Amino acid sequence: MQTTISSKFQVVIPKALRERLDLHPRQKLTILEKGGILYLVPDQEVTALRGIARGAKVVDYRDKSDRM
């Protein structure tokens, strides 16, 4: 999917993506840039993140080059 940056530097997220990701008006997004690519990450409540890393290995799980 593609979108265009308006003259006011606004970007419209296509409806299909908004529905699939359950995005809502006035919801906050975090913008990250890495290697010339922009990532839009929906903010979540801290309580929604509880338990997501259960059972994860914490030794050598990613390279230093992947860190932001």
PyMOL commands that set and color helices and strands:
alter all, ss='L'
color gray80, all
select helices_A, chain A and resi 15-20+46-49+64-66
alter helices_A, ss='H'
color red, helices_A
select strands_A, chain A and resi 29-34+37-42
alter strands_A, ss='S'
color yellow, strands_A
deselect
rebuild
show_as cartoon
